[in-house]
Amino acid sequence: MRSHVTLAAVLILGLAQAAPAQSPADRERARIHERLGWENMKAEAWDAAAKSFSQAVEIDPDFDFAYYGLGRAQMAQRKYSDAITTLTKCRDLYRAQAGRQFSNAQEAQRYRNNRLIEIDDQIRQVQSGPQTASRQDMLRQLQNYRRDLQNEIQRGTNMTIGGSVPAYVSLSLGSAYFRAGQLAEAEREYKAAIEADSKSGEALQNLAVVYMETGRFADAAASIAAAKKTGFRVNPALEEDIKSRRKSGS
């Protein structure tokens, strides 16, 4: 019988020390809790959502999207330090997947096909909630990820997994750092989100806030202009605040 792993232990363990890959049965059990977590998020039942996501990652410590959900729930609970730890783990799991090597093409294809099923599930979760600008950004990113993965499946000969950290993960991690008052780290993650998805208007707007708070008003104005070019609906009060502070130099 597989020994039980506490959530704290899961988060502390490095990737090199991670538990062996979970079985398909474990992942499916974890998905049940993960889906319930998103249902609780829609109902704004943050404590219940965090509990469900925690159960998912205890069953499957490699379940990246469940870590993302847990981090979002912790943000809603204003547990920003916990959210930083959780979302960092999520980011590191995505990094570990990029460039992953398989022993043969069949093994790589099985992994991609399973991943495709999970992405389809994630897309359904995003589509079922209120379509805010953030969720629309996330949906577009997931659909792009799905398209790239589908192309890899169709080629079928590459034994290396492509990909990078999704912009929505870096964006959420940046916001956790920002709420914790760690502006340099927030800036780094917002820039990582923009590098992964140049059309992420929310990341550009959030970066503008960091620039404003650190006195770089010209950079803040440029970031707002870039956000508007993506079609993102920029907060007009923020834009006016940047203009005012840039004019006064304070």
N, C-alpha and C positions, 0 to 999 in steps of 0.2 A: 504493500500500500504506500502511495506517495505521501511523504510527511507534509504537514501543514506548514505554510510559511506566513508569518505575520506581514501586514502591509509595511510596517516600519522596516522590517528586514529586507523586503523586496526593494524598497527605495534606497537603502544604504548599499546594497550589493552593487559592485561595478559590473559593467557588461562582460568583462573577461571572466567574472565569477558567476555569471548568471546561471540559473537552473537550466537543465537540458530542455530542448525544444519540447513544447507540450504536444500531446496527442490531439488528433482531430476531435476526439470526444471531449477533452478538456476545453478546447477552444469553443466548442458548441455550448458547453455548460456555461462558460464565461460570457458568451454572447447573450444568453438569457438575462443575466444580471446587467450587462451593458445596455441592452435595449430598455430594460426597466429603468435604468438610470436616466436615459434620455426622456422617457415618459415623465419621470419625476421632475426633470429639468423644465419641461414644458409647463408643468403644474406649479413651478416655482417652489417645489418642496426640496429645498437645497440639502437638508440633512439626510433625507431619504435617498436623494440622488447620490450623494457622496458615499453613503453606505453601500448602495448597489454597485457603483463603480469600484469601490474598494474590494467587494466580494469578487468582482470580475478579475481584477489583477492578482488577487490572492490565488485564484484558480489557475490563471495563466499570466505569469510575470512578464511575458513578452507581448502582451496585448496593447499595442501602442495607442489605439483609438480610445480604449477604456481609460488609459492614463490621461489622455486629452480631456475626456469627460470629467474625470475626477478633478483635474486642475481647474476646469471651468466651474465646477460645483464649489470648490474651495475658494475661488475668487468671489463667487456669490455670497459665501459665508464670511467674506472679508478675512480669510486666513491666508494672507498673501505670502508669508514665508513658506507655508505648506504648499501653496500653489506653485511657487518657484521650484521647490524640490520635485514636485510631481511632473510639472511641465518640462523640466530639465531632463528627467528620466524619459519622458515621451520623445523629446528631441533626440536624445542619444540613441534610442531604439531605432528611429528613422535613419539616423546616420549610419548605424550598424548594418541596416538593410542595403544601403547604397553600396554597390560594388561587391555584394555578396557573391561568392563563388560556389557553384554546385559541381558535383562529381560527374554528372552527365546531363544531357539536354532534357531527358524525360523528367528528372528530378526538378530541374529549373521550371519546366512547364507546369508541373503539378503545383509548385509554389505560386506561380503567376496566376493559375486558374483559381486557386483558393483565395488569393489576394483580390482577384476580380470580384468574387462573391462578396467579400467583406466590403469592398468599395461600393458595390451596388447597395448593400445594406446601409452604409453610411450616407449615401446619396438619398435614400428613402427617408432616413431620419431627418436630414436637413430639409428636405422638401415638405415634410409633414408639419414643420413649425412655422411661425410667422415669418414672412419673407422680408426681414430687415435688410439693410445694406450689408451688414456683416455676414448674414446667412447667404445672401446672394453671391457675395465674394467667395465664401467657402464652397458653395455649390459649384461655381465656375471652376475653382481650383480642383475639386474632386473630379469633375467631369474631364478636365484636362489630364489629370493623373490617370483616369480610366482609359482615355484615348491612347495615351502613351503606352500603357500596359497592354492594351489590346493589340497595338502595333507590334510589341515585343512577342506576344503570343503567336501572331500570324507569321512572324519571321521564323520563330521556333528553333533557331540554331544557337543562339547566344546563351552561354552558361553563366553569364554575369548579370546580376540584377542592377538595373539602373535606378535613377530616382534621387531625391534629395529631401530635406526637411520641408514639409508643406508650409506655405506662407502663414496659414492660420495658426499653426503651432507656434512659430516664432512671434507672431503678432500677440497671441495670448500670453506668452512668456514675457514679452516686452511690457505688456500691461501689468503683469504681476510685479515686475521689477519697478515700474513707475509708481504703482500704488504703495510699494514698500519704500519709496523714496530713493531708490538706486537708479539715478538718471543715466549714468554712463552705461550701465548694463541694459537699461531700457532702450537707449539709443542703438546699441549694438544689435539687439534683437529686432527692432523695427527695421533697421537697415537690412538685416538678413531676410526679413519678410519681403521687403521691396525687391531685393535681389532675386528671390524665388518667384516673385510675381510683381512685375512692374506696374500692373494695373490695380494693385491693392490700394485704393483710395483711402481706406481707413488707416492703413499703416503710414501712408504719407501724411495724413492729418495728425496722427498721433506723434509722428516724428516732429512735425511743426510745433507741437506743444512742448516737446523736450527742448527744441531750439529756443523757443520763446522763454522758457523757464531758466535757460542758461545764458540769456542775453544775446543770442545770435538771431537778431530780428530779420536781417536780410535772408538768412537761410530759412527762417520760419516762413517768410512770405513766399519764397521760391517753392517750398514744400507744399504750401497751400495751393499755389498755382498749379503744381503738378497733380495734386489730388483732384482739382476741379477738371483738369484735362481728361481724367479717367472717367468722368461722368459722376463721380462721387458727390453727394450733397454735403458740402462743407458746412460746418456750424457757423452761421453768420456772426454770432457773438464772438467766437474765437477769431474770425478773420478781422473783425473791427478792433478787437483787443490788440492783435499783432500790429495792425496799422497804427493804432494810437501809440503803442509803446515804441514802435520803430521811429515814429515822428519825434517823440519826446526824448528818445535815447535811454529810456528807463524801462 
